[in-house]
Amino acid sequence: MSAQGVEVAVGVNDAVEADFCEFVRSRTQALLRTGFLLTGDRHLAEDLVQDALSRTHRALRRLADDGHFEAYTRTAMYHLHISMWRRRRVAESLPGELNDAAHPDGDHSDRVDLQVALHQALAQLTRKQRAVLVLRYFEDCSEAEAATLLSCSIGTIKSQTSKALARLRVIAPDLISSAAKEEAA
């Protein structure tokens, strides 16, 4: 993805368009990481980011005054992600057993195994729970910020976080203990 080839929005001055293009150039990788955490799939993450950037571009006239491209784009990503789930209502297949074999030497493969286990565990959560965990723990959003981004109450964020963490403890206890060990180190 690149900002080149982005058509100029009607009624938007060149400075706003240049700011948006710079935003796309500088933030696409971070948006793709968030998209991947939400979808669990690189291609779906690319589609999600593309759609969100497209929505942001269409809203440039409204965003021209404050230039909050990132907030608008991330909000669009979370809403699009939930909308995709509502439209598809496809049950995600459960991945195989998590790798129980621990590597005593703590090499790079431990980190890769942990990342794979994390993605498999996140894939087993509902889309709303996954979105809440990504916002709270990967994007470091407060409960209020997450509630605003997902257009729900703080109570919903709290309950979805609690349910998601409880589910993770059941489906991936090794993941929780690995995270605790890493945090203690």
PyMOL CGO cylinders between C-alpha atoms (Angstrom):
from pymol import cmd
from pymol.cgo import CYLINDER

trace = [
    CYLINDER, 0.00, 0.00, 0.00, 1.23, 3.46, -0.69, 0.3, 1, 1, 1, 1, 1, 1,
    CYLINDER, 1.23, 3.46, -0.69, -0.13, 6.96, -0.79, 0.3, 1, 1, 1, 1, 1, 1,
    CYLINDER, -0.13, 6.96, -0.79, 0.81, 7.33, -4.43, 0.3, 1, 1, 1, 1, 1, 1,
    CYLINDER, 0.81, 7.33, -4.43, -2.13, 7.29, -6.75, 0.3, 1, 1, 1, 1, 1, 1,
    CYLINDER, -2.13, 7.29, -6.75, -4.54, 8.58, -4.11, 0.3, 1, 1, 1, 1, 1, 1,
    CYLINDER, -4.54, 8.58, -4.11, -7.06, 10.79, -5.85, 0.3, 1, 1, 1, 1, 1, 1,
    CYLINDER, -7.06, 10.79, -5.85, -7.55, 14.27, -4.48, 0.3, 1, 1, 1, 1, 1, 1,
    CYLINDER, -7.55, 14.27, -4.48, -10.81, 14.57, -2.58, 0.3, 1, 1, 1, 1, 1, 1,
    CYLINDER, -10.81, 14.57, -2.58, -13.19, 17.19, -3.92, 0.3, 1, 1, 1, 1, 1, 1,
    CYLINDER, -13.19, 17.19, -3.92, -13.02, 20.46, -1.99, 0.3, 1, 1, 1, 1, 1, 1,
    CYLINDER, -13.02, 20.46, -1.99, -9.84, 19.58, -0.09, 0.3, 1, 1, 1, 1, 1, 1,
    CYLINDER, -9.84, 19.58, -0.09, -6.80, 21.83, -0.32, 0.3, 1, 1, 1, 1, 1, 1,
    CYLINDER, -6.80, 21.83, -0.32, -3.36, 20.57, -1.28, 0.3, 1, 1, 1, 1, 1, 1,
    CYLINDER, -3.36, 20.57, -1.28, -1.97, 20.93, 2.25, 0.3, 1, 1, 1, 1, 1, 1,
    CYLINDER, -1.97, 20.93, 2.25, -4.62, 18.62, 3.73, 0.3, 1, 1, 1, 1, 1, 1,
    CYLINDER, -4.62, 18.62, 3.73, -4.08, 16.15, 0.90, 0.3, 1, 1, 1, 1, 1, 1,
    CYLINDER, -4.08, 16.15, 0.90, -0.31, 16.25, 1.50, 0.3, 1, 1, 1, 1, 1, 1,
    CYLINDER, -0.31, 16.25, 1.50, -0.85, 15.70, 5.24, 0.3, 1, 1, 1, 1, 1, 1,
    CYLINDER, -0.85, 15.70, 5.24, -3.06, 12.71, 4.49, 0.3, 1, 1, 1, 1, 1, 1,
    CYLINDER, -3.06, 12.71, 4.49, -0.49, 11.23, 2.07, 0.3, 1, 1, 1, 1, 1, 1,
    CYLINDER, -0.49, 11.23, 2.07, 2.22, 11.65, 4.71, 0.3, 1, 1, 1, 1, 1, 1,
    CYLINDER, 2.22, 11.65, 4.71, -0.04, 9.97, 7.27, 0.3, 1, 1, 1, 1, 1, 1,
    CYLINDER, -0.04, 9.97, 7.27, -0.55, 7.02, 4.91, 0.3, 1, 1, 1, 1, 1, 1,
    CYLINDER, -0.55, 7.02, 4.91, 3.20, 6.73, 4.26, 0.3, 1, 1, 1, 1, 1, 1,
    CYLINDER, 3.20, 6.73, 4.26, 4.18, 6.94, 7.90, 0.3, 1, 1, 1, 1, 1, 1,
    CYLINDER, 4.18, 6.94, 7.90, 1.40, 4.95, 9.61, 0.3, 1, 1, 1, 1, 1, 1,
    CYLINDER, 1.40, 4.95, 9.61, 0.45, 2.16, 7.21, 0.3, 1, 1, 1, 1, 1, 1,
    CYLINDER, 0.45, 2.16, 7.21, 2.71, -0.44, 8.84, 0.3, 1, 1, 1, 1, 1, 1,
    CYLINDER, 2.71, -0.44, 8.84, 1.30, 0.27, 12.31, 0.3, 1, 1, 1, 1, 1, 1,
    CYLINDER, 1.30, 0.27, 12.31, -2.24, 0.10, 10.93, 0.3, 1, 1, 1, 1, 1, 1,
    CYLINDER, -2.24, 0.10, 10.93, -1.43, -3.21, 9.23, 0.3, 1, 1, 1, 1, 1, 1,
    CYLINDER, -1.43, -3.21, 9.23, -0.14, -4.65, 12.53, 0.3, 1, 1, 1, 1, 1, 1,
    CYLINDER, -0.14, -4.65, 12.53, -3.36, -3.66, 14.25, 0.3, 1, 1, 1, 1, 1, 1,
    CYLINDER, -3.36, -3.66, 14.25, -5.37, -5.04, 11.33, 0.3, 1, 1, 1, 1, 1, 1,
    CYLINDER, -5.37, -5.04, 11.33, -3.51, -8.34, 11.59, 0.3, 1, 1, 1, 1, 1, 1,
    CYLINDER, -3.51, -8.34, 11.59, -4.19, -8.56, 15.31, 0.3, 1, 1, 1, 1, 1, 1,
    CYLINDER, -4.19, -8.56, 15.31, -7.87, -7.96, 14.63, 0.3, 1, 1, 1, 1, 1, 1,
    CYLINDER, -7.87, -7.96, 14.63, -8.28, -10.34, 11.69, 0.3, 1, 1, 1, 1, 1, 1,
    CYLINDER, -8.28, -10.34, 11.69, -5.54, -12.90, 12.20, 0.3, 1, 1, 1, 1, 1, 1,
    CYLINDER, -5.54, -12.90, 12.20, -4.89, -12.85, 8.45, 0.3, 1, 1, 1, 1, 1, 1,
    CYLINDER, -4.89, -12.85, 8.45, -2.47, -10.67, 6.47, 0.3, 1, 1, 1, 1, 1, 1,
    CYLINDER, -2.47, -10.67, 6.47, -4.71, -10.35, 3.44, 0.3, 1, 1, 1, 1, 1, 1,
    CYLINDER, -4.71, -10.35, 3.44, -7.78, -9.50, 5.48, 0.3, 1, 1, 1, 1, 1, 1,
    CYLINDER, -7.78, -9.50, 5.48, -5.69, -6.99, 7.43, 0.3, 1, 1, 1, 1, 1, 1,
    CYLINDER, -5.69, -6.99, 7.43, -4.61, -5.33, 4.18, 0.3, 1, 1, 1, 1, 1, 1,
    CYLINDER, -4.61, -5.33, 4.18, -8.23, -5.17, 3.01, 0.3, 1, 1, 1, 1, 1, 1,
    CYLINDER, -8.23, -5.17, 3.01, -9.32, -3.76, 6.35, 0.3, 1, 1, 1, 1, 1, 1,
    CYLINDER, -9.32, -3.76, 6.35, -6.65, -1.04, 6.30, 0.3, 1, 1, 1, 1, 1, 1,
    CYLINDER, -6.65, -1.04, 6.30, -7.38, -0.23, 2.65, 0.3, 1, 1, 1, 1, 1, 1,
    CYLINDER, -7.38, -0.23, 2.65, -11.10, 0.16, 3.36, 0.3, 1, 1, 1, 1, 1, 1,
    CYLINDER, -11.10, 0.16, 3.36, -10.45, 2.27, 6.46, 0.3, 1, 1, 1, 1, 1, 1,
    CYLINDER, -10.45, 2.27, 6.46, -8.01, 4.54, 4.60, 0.3, 1, 1, 1, 1, 1, 1,
    CYLINDER, -8.01, 4.54, 4.60, -10.52, 4.88, 1.80, 0.3, 1, 1, 1, 1, 1, 1,
    CYLINDER, -10.52, 4.88, 1.80, -13.18, 5.99, 4.30, 0.3, 1, 1, 1, 1, 1, 1,
    CYLINDER, -13.18, 5.99, 4.30, -10.74, 8.42, 5.86, 0.3, 1, 1, 1, 1, 1, 1,
    CYLINDER, -10.74, 8.42, 5.86, -9.92, 9.87, 2.46, 0.3, 1, 1, 1, 1, 1, 1,
    CYLINDER, -9.92, 9.87, 2.46, -13.61, 10.36, 1.70, 0.3, 1, 1, 1, 1, 1, 1,
    CYLINDER, -13.61, 10.36, 1.70, -13.92, 12.24, 5.01, 0.3, 1, 1, 1, 1, 1, 1,
    CYLINDER, -13.92, 12.24, 5.01, -10.98, 14.58, 4.38, 0.3, 1, 1, 1, 1, 1, 1,
    CYLINDER, -10.98, 14.58, 4.38, -13.22, 17.62, 4.10, 0.3, 1, 1, 1, 1, 1, 1,
    CYLINDER, -13.22, 17.62, 4.10, -14.58, 16.98, 7.60, 0.3, 1, 1, 1, 1, 1, 1,
    CYLINDER, -14.58, 16.98, 7.60, -11.11, 16.15, 8.96, 0.3, 1, 1, 1, 1, 1, 1,
    CYLINDER, -11.11, 16.15, 8.96, -9.40, 19.16, 7.36, 0.3, 1, 1, 1, 1, 1, 1,
    CYLINDER, -9.40, 19.16, 7.36, -9.73, 21.34, 10.47, 0.3, 1, 1, 1, 1, 1, 1,
    CYLINDER, -9.73, 21.34, 10.47, -8.28, 18.97, 13.06, 0.3, 1, 1, 1, 1, 1, 1,
    CYLINDER, -8.28, 18.97, 13.06, -6.36, 16.44, 10.92, 0.3, 1, 1, 1, 1, 1, 1,
    CYLINDER, -6.36, 16.44, 10.92, -7.12, 13.50, 13.23, 0.3, 1, 1, 1, 1, 1, 1,
    CYLINDER, -7.12, 13.50, 13.23, -6.51, 11.00, 10.45, 0.3, 1, 1, 1, 1, 1, 1,
    CYLINDER, -6.51, 11.00, 10.45, -5.22, 8.27, 12.75, 0.3, 1, 1, 1, 1, 1, 1,
    CYLINDER, -5.22, 8.27, 12.75, -8.14, 8.35, 15.17, 0.3, 1, 1, 1, 1, 1, 1,
    CYLINDER, -8.14, 8.35, 15.17, -10.65, 8.37, 12.33, 0.3, 1, 1, 1, 1, 1, 1,
    CYLINDER, -10.65, 8.37, 12.33, -8.85, 5.54, 10.49, 0.3, 1, 1, 1, 1, 1, 1,
    CYLINDER, -8.85, 5.54, 10.49, -8.55, 3.33, 13.57, 0.3, 1, 1, 1, 1, 1, 1,
    CYLINDER, -8.55, 3.33, 13.57, -12.19, 3.88, 14.46, 0.3, 1, 1, 1, 1, 1, 1,
    CYLINDER, -12.19, 3.88, 14.46, -13.12, 2.96, 10.89, 0.3, 1, 1, 1, 1, 1, 1,
    CYLINDER, -13.12, 2.96, 10.89, -10.98, -0.19, 11.17, 0.3, 1, 1, 1, 1, 1, 1,
    CYLINDER, -10.98, -0.19, 11.17, -12.72, -1.36, 14.35, 0.3, 1, 1, 1, 1, 1, 1,
    CYLINDER, -12.72, -1.36, 14.35, -16.17, -0.63, 12.94, 0.3, 1, 1, 1, 1, 1, 1,
    CYLINDER, -16.17, -0.63, 12.94, -15.37, -2.33, 9.61, 0.3, 1, 1, 1, 1, 1, 1,
    CYLINDER, -15.37, -2.33, 9.61, -13.98, -5.33, 11.45, 0.3, 1, 1, 1, 1, 1, 1,
    CYLINDER, -13.98, -5.33, 11.45, -17.18, -5.76, 13.46, 0.3, 1, 1, 1, 1, 1, 1,
    CYLINDER, -17.18, -5.76, 13.46, -19.30, -5.16, 10.36, 0.3, 1, 1, 1, 1, 1, 1,
    CYLINDER, -19.30, -5.16, 10.36, -17.43, -7.89, 8.47, 0.3, 1, 1, 1, 1, 1, 1,
    CYLINDER, -17.43, -7.89, 8.47, -18.24, -10.28, 11.28, 0.3, 1, 1, 1, 1, 1, 1,
    CYLINDER, -18.24, -10.28, 11.28, -21.89, -9.32, 11.30, 0.3, 1, 1, 1, 1, 1, 1,
    CYLINDER, -21.89, -9.32, 11.30, -22.18, -9.84, 7.55, 0.3, 1, 1, 1, 1, 1, 1,
    CYLINDER, -22.18, -9.84, 7.55, -20.33, -13.10, 7.40, 0.3, 1, 1, 1, 1, 1, 1,
    CYLINDER, -20.33, -13.10, 7.40, -21.32, -14.79, 10.65, 0.3, 1, 1, 1, 1, 1, 1,
    CYLINDER, -21.32, -14.79, 10.65, -18.86, -17.51, 9.75, 0.3, 1, 1, 1, 1, 1, 1,
    CYLINDER, -18.86, -17.51, 9.75, -17.68, -19.68, 12.57, 0.3, 1, 1, 1, 1, 1, 1,
    CYLINDER, -17.68, -19.68, 12.57, -13.91, -19.67, 12.80, 0.3, 1, 1, 1, 1, 1, 1,
    CYLINDER, -13.91, -19.67, 12.80, -12.36, -23.09, 12.87, 0.3, 1, 1, 1, 1, 1, 1,
    CYLINDER, -12.36, -23.09, 12.87, -10.53, -23.91, 16.04, 0.3, 1, 1, 1, 1, 1, 1,
    CYLINDER, -10.53, -23.91, 16.04, -6.81, -24.28, 15.54, 0.3, 1, 1, 1, 1, 1, 1,
    CYLINDER, -6.81, -24.28, 15.54, -4.96, -27.39, 16.67, 0.3, 1, 1, 1, 1, 1, 1,
    CYLINDER, -4.96, -27.39, 16.67, -3.56, -27.77, 20.14, 0.3, 1, 1, 1, 1, 1, 1,
    CYLINDER, -3.56, -27.77, 20.14, -1.17, -25.09, 21.23, 0.3, 1, 1, 1, 1, 1, 1,
    CYLINDER, -1.17, -25.09, 21.23, 2.45, -26.12, 21.27, 0.3, 1, 1, 1, 1, 1, 1,
    CYLINDER, 2.45, -26.12, 21.27, 3.11, -27.39, 24.80, 0.3, 1, 1, 1, 1, 1, 1,
    CYLINDER, 3.11, -27.39, 24.80, 6.80, -27.99, 24.26, 0.3, 1, 1, 1, 1, 1, 1,
    CYLINDER, 6.80, -27.99, 24.26, 8.81, -25.35, 26.04, 0.3, 1, 1, 1, 1, 1, 1,
    CYLINDER, 8.81, -25.35, 26.04, 12.30, -24.43, 24.88, 0.3, 1, 1, 1, 1, 1, 1,
    CYLINDER, 12.30, -24.43, 24.88, 14.53, -24.27, 27.95, 0.3, 1, 1, 1, 1, 1, 1,
    CYLINDER, 14.53, -24.27, 27.95, 17.18, -22.10, 26.34, 0.3, 1, 1, 1, 1, 1, 1,
    CYLINDER, 17.18, -22.10, 26.34, 14.78, -19.18, 25.71, 0.3, 1, 1, 1, 1, 1, 1,
    CYLINDER, 14.78, -19.18, 25.71, 15.86, -18.68, 22.11, 0.3, 1, 1, 1, 1, 1, 1,
    CYLINDER, 15.86, -18.68, 22.11, 14.02, -16.92, 19.29, 0.3, 1, 1, 1, 1, 1, 1,
    CYLINDER, 14.02, -16.92, 19.29, 11.77, -19.93, 18.73, 0.3, 1, 1, 1, 1, 1, 1,
    CYLINDER, 11.77, -19.93, 18.73, 10.16, -19.29, 22.14, 0.3, 1, 1, 1, 1, 1, 1,
    CYLINDER, 10.16, -19.29, 22.14, 9.05, -15.86, 21.00, 0.3, 1, 1, 1, 1, 1, 1,
    CYLINDER, 9.05, -15.86, 21.00, 7.77, -17.20, 17.68, 0.3, 1, 1, 1, 1, 1, 1,
    CYLINDER, 7.77, -17.20, 17.68, 5.88, -19.99, 19.46, 0.3, 1, 1, 1, 1, 1, 1,
    CYLINDER, 5.88, -19.99, 19.46, 4.36, -17.43, 21.82, 0.3, 1, 1, 1, 1, 1, 1,
    CYLINDER, 4.36, -17.43, 21.82, 3.29, -15.21, 18.90, 0.3, 1, 1, 1, 1, 1, 1,
    CYLINDER, 3.29, -15.21, 18.90, 1.73, -18.15, 17.06, 0.3, 1, 1, 1, 1, 1, 1,
    CYLINDER, 1.73, -18.15, 17.06, -0.07, -19.25, 20.23, 0.3, 1, 1, 1, 1, 1, 1,
    CYLINDER, -0.07, -19.25, 20.23, -1.30, -15.70, 20.78, 0.3, 1, 1, 1, 1, 1, 1,
    CYLINDER, -1.30, -15.70, 20.78, -2.71, -15.43, 17.25, 0.3, 1, 1, 1, 1, 1, 1,
    CYLINDER, -2.71, -15.43, 17.25, -4.37, -18.84, 17.55, 0.3, 1, 1, 1, 1, 1, 1,
    CYLINDER, -4.37, -18.84, 17.55, -5.89, -17.91, 20.89, 0.3, 1, 1, 1, 1, 1, 1,
    CYLINDER, -5.89, -17.91, 20.89, -7.11, -14.52, 19.65, 0.3, 1, 1, 1, 1, 1, 1,
    CYLINDER, -7.11, -14.52, 19.65, -8.73, -16.26, 16.67, 0.3, 1, 1, 1, 1, 1, 1,
    CYLINDER, -8.73, -16.26, 16.67, -10.91, -18.23, 19.09, 0.3, 1, 1, 1, 1, 1, 1,
    CYLINDER, -10.91, -18.23, 19.09, -12.39, -15.11, 20.68, 0.3, 1, 1, 1, 1, 1, 1,
    CYLINDER, -12.39, -15.11, 20.68, -15.40, -13.27, 19.34, 0.3, 1, 1, 1, 1, 1, 1,
    CYLINDER, -15.40, -13.27, 19.34, -14.59, -10.31, 17.11, 0.3, 1, 1, 1, 1, 1, 1,
    CYLINDER, -14.59, -10.31, 17.11, -15.76, -7.86, 19.77, 0.3, 1, 1, 1, 1, 1, 1,
    CYLINDER, -15.76, -7.86, 19.77, -13.60, -9.51, 22.45, 0.3, 1, 1, 1, 1, 1, 1,
    CYLINDER, -13.60, -9.51, 22.45, -10.61, -9.54, 20.11, 0.3, 1, 1, 1, 1, 1, 1,
    CYLINDER, -10.61, -9.54, 20.11, -11.13, -5.87, 19.25, 0.3, 1, 1, 1, 1, 1, 1,
    CYLINDER, -11.13, -5.87, 19.25, -11.35, -4.96, 22.94, 0.3, 1, 1, 1, 1, 1, 1,
    CYLINDER, -11.35, -4.96, 22.94, -8.14, -6.84, 23.82, 0.3, 1, 1, 1, 1, 1, 1,
    CYLINDER, -8.14, -6.84, 23.82, -6.26, -5.36, 20.87, 0.3, 1, 1, 1, 1, 1, 1,
    CYLINDER, -6.26, -5.36, 20.87, -7.32, -1.86, 21.87, 0.3, 1, 1, 1, 1, 1, 1,
    CYLINDER, -7.32, -1.86, 21.87, -6.65, -2.28, 25.58, 0.3, 1, 1, 1, 1, 1, 1,
    CYLINDER, -6.65, -2.28, 25.58, -3.44, -4.32, 25.58, 0.3, 1, 1, 1, 1, 1, 1,
    CYLINDER, -3.44, -4.32, 25.58, -1.79, -3.82, 22.19, 0.3, 1, 1, 1, 1, 1, 1,
    CYLINDER, -1.79, -3.82, 22.19, -2.82, -0.23, 21.47, 0.3, 1, 1, 1, 1, 1, 1,
    CYLINDER, -2.82, -0.23, 21.47, -2.71, 0.82, 25.17, 0.3, 1, 1, 1, 1, 1, 1,
    CYLINDER, -2.71, 0.82, 25.17, -6.10, 2.53, 24.99, 0.3, 1, 1, 1, 1, 1, 1,
    CYLINDER, -6.10, 2.53, 24.99, -7.94, 3.36, 28.18, 0.3, 1, 1, 1, 1, 1, 1,
    CYLINDER, -7.94, 3.36, 28.18, -11.37, 1.88, 28.77, 0.3, 1, 1, 1, 1, 1, 1,
    CYLINDER, -11.37, 1.88, 28.77, -12.94, 5.21, 27.81, 0.3, 1, 1, 1, 1, 1, 1,
    CYLINDER, -12.94, 5.21, 27.81, -10.91, 5.42, 24.57, 0.3, 1, 1, 1, 1, 1, 1,
    CYLINDER, -10.91, 5.42, 24.57, -11.81, 1.85, 23.64, 0.3, 1, 1, 1, 1, 1, 1,
    CYLINDER, -11.81, 1.85, 23.64, -15.48, 2.55, 24.36, 0.3, 1, 1, 1, 1, 1, 1,
    CYLINDER, -15.48, 2.55, 24.36, -15.39, 5.60, 22.12, 0.3, 1, 1, 1, 1, 1, 1,
    CYLINDER, -15.39, 5.60, 22.12, -13.64, 3.74, 19.29, 0.3, 1, 1, 1, 1, 1, 1,
    CYLINDER, -13.64, 3.74, 19.29, -16.06, 0.82, 19.45, 0.3, 1, 1, 1, 1, 1, 1,
    CYLINDER, -16.06, 0.82, 19.45, -19.13, 2.99, 20.05, 0.3, 1, 1, 1, 1, 1, 1,
    CYLINDER, -19.13, 2.99, 20.05, -20.16, 1.21, 23.22, 0.3, 1, 1, 1, 1, 1, 1,
    CYLINDER, -20.16, 1.21, 23.22, -20.22, 1.86, 26.95, 0.3, 1, 1, 1, 1, 1, 1,
    CYLINDER, -20.22, 1.86, 26.95, -17.27, 1.56, 29.33, 0.3, 1, 1, 1, 1, 1, 1,
    CYLINDER, -17.27, 1.56, 29.33, -19.21, -1.21, 31.07, 0.3, 1, 1, 1, 1, 1, 1,
    CYLINDER, -19.21, -1.21, 31.07, -19.27, -3.18, 27.81, 0.3, 1, 1, 1, 1, 1, 1,
    CYLINDER, -19.27, -3.18, 27.81, -15.51, -2.74, 27.47, 0.3, 1, 1, 1, 1, 1, 1,
    CYLINDER, -15.51, -2.74, 27.47, -15.01, -3.99, 31.04, 0.3, 1, 1, 1, 1, 1, 1,
    CYLINDER, -15.01, -3.99, 31.04, -17.28, -7.00, 30.60, 0.3, 1, 1, 1, 1, 1, 1,
    CYLINDER, -17.28, -7.00, 30.60, -15.85, -7.93, 27.19, 0.3, 1, 1, 1, 1, 1, 1,
    CYLINDER, -15.85, -7.93, 27.19, -12.30, -7.63, 28.55, 0.3, 1, 1, 1, 1, 1, 1,
    CYLINDER, -12.30, -7.63, 28.55, -13.18, -9.83, 31.51, 0.3, 1, 1, 1, 1, 1, 1,
    CYLINDER, -13.18, -9.83, 31.51, -14.87, -12.45, 29.32, 0.3, 1, 1, 1, 1, 1, 1,
    CYLINDER, -14.87, -12.45, 29.32, -12.02, -12.42, 26.80, 0.3, 1, 1, 1, 1, 1, 1,
    CYLINDER, -12.02, -12.42, 26.80, -9.34, -12.87, 29.47, 0.3, 1, 1, 1, 1, 1, 1,
    CYLINDER, -9.34, -12.87, 29.47, -11.35, -15.65, 31.14, 0.3, 1, 1, 1, 1, 1, 1,
    CYLINDER, -11.35, -15.65, 31.14, -11.70, -17.39, 27.77, 0.3, 1, 1, 1, 1, 1, 1,
    CYLINDER, -11.70, -17.39, 27.77, -7.95, -17.03, 27.12, 0.3, 1, 1, 1, 1, 1, 1,
    CYLINDER, -7.95, -17.03, 27.12, -7.22, -18.62, 30.51, 0.3, 1, 1, 1, 1, 1, 1,
    CYLINDER, -7.22, -18.62, 30.51, -9.29, -21.64, 29.46, 0.3, 1, 1, 1, 1, 1, 1,
    CYLINDER, -9.29, -21.64, 29.46, -8.15, -22.04, 25.85, 0.3, 1, 1, 1, 1, 1, 1,
    CYLINDER, -8.15, -22.04, 25.85, -4.51, -21.04, 26.30, 0.3, 1, 1, 1, 1, 1, 1,
    CYLINDER, -4.51, -21.04, 26.30, -3.32, -21.45, 29.89, 0.3, 1, 1, 1, 1, 1, 1,
    CYLINDER, -3.32, -21.45, 29.89, 0.27, -21.83, 28.67, 0.3, 1, 1, 1, 1, 1, 1,
    CYLINDER, 0.27, -21.83, 28.67, -0.01, -18.46, 26.98, 0.3, 1, 1, 1, 1, 1, 1,
    CYLINDER, -0.01, -18.46, 26.98, -1.07, -16.79, 30.21, 0.3, 1, 1, 1, 1, 1, 1,
    CYLINDER, -1.07, -16.79, 30.21, 1.75, -18.44, 32.19, 0.3, 1, 1, 1, 1, 1, 1,
    CYLINDER, 1.75, -18.44, 32.19, 4.28, -17.51, 29.46, 0.3, 1, 1, 1, 1, 1, 1,
    CYLINDER, 4.28, -17.51, 29.46, 3.13, -13.90, 29.56, 0.3, 1, 1, 1, 1, 1, 1,
    CYLINDER, 3.13, -13.90, 29.56, 3.42, -13.85, 33.36, 0.3, 1, 1, 1, 1, 1, 1,
    CYLINDER, 3.42, -13.85, 33.36, 6.97, -15.28, 33.17, 0.3, 1, 1, 1, 1, 1, 1,
    CYLINDER, 6.97, -15.28, 33.17, 7.94, -12.70, 30.55, 0.3, 1, 1, 1, 1, 1, 1,
    CYLINDER, 7.94, -12.70, 30.55, 6.45, -9.87, 32.63, 0.3, 1, 1, 1, 1, 1, 1,
    CYLINDER, 6.45, -9.87, 32.63, 8.34, -11.04, 35.74, 0.3, 1, 1, 1, 1, 1, 1,
    CYLINDER, 8.34, -11.04, 35.74, 11.66, -11.15, 33.86, 0.3, 1, 1, 1, 1, 1, 1,
]
cmd.load_cgo(trace, "trace")
